[in-house]
């Protein structure tokens, strides 16, 4: 069986991160969004570290201001 990798657009990721800042349980929110809690934590961390340059491209490179 071939496992198909899901791709999420920038708007979905930003929305998910914003919702996670609302104080709701991360595991519950991730389940509602159809993603893993680990993925949501990863997106939140990237959003904090890179801010305006986060979620560009297909996820292979993180763009910084350098």
N, C-alpha and C positions, 0 to 999 in steps of 0.2 A: 504494500500500500504506500502510495506517495503522499507525503505530508506537504500540504500547500501552506506557505508562509503568508500570513495576513499582513497587509500594509495599511497603515493608518495615516491620514493626511495631517498636516500641521494644525489645522483648525480643531480636529478631534483631540489631538494631543494637548493643545493649549487649554481647551475646554475641560478635559479630564484633570489637568493639573490645577486649574482654578477651582473646580469642584472639590478636589482633595484638600484644598486650603480652607474649605468651609467648615471643617471640624467633624465631618462625617467619617465613620469608620472606613479605613482604606480598603480592607478586605471586602466589605459589603459593597462599597462603591465600585471596586474593580469587577466584582461579580455582576453587578448591574450593567456595567459597560461592556462586559464580555471580554475582559482582559485579565491578566494575572496581577496580583498585588505587587509582585516583584517588578513587573513592567511599569506600573504606575509610580512606584518608588524611583525607578530609573529615570522616567520622564521628569519627575519632580526635581531630582538631583541635577539633571542636565539643564533644566529651566533656571535653577538657581545659579549654577556655575557659568553658563554661557549667556543667559538672559536673551537679548534681542537676536542672537545668532543661533538660537536653539531650533531644532527640528527642521533644518534645511537639508535638502537632498534625500537620499534613500536610507540614511542612518549609518552609512559607513564612515563618514567623516564628520567631525564636529568643527564648525567654523568659529574662529575667534577673530578678534579685531587685529590680530598680528598680521 
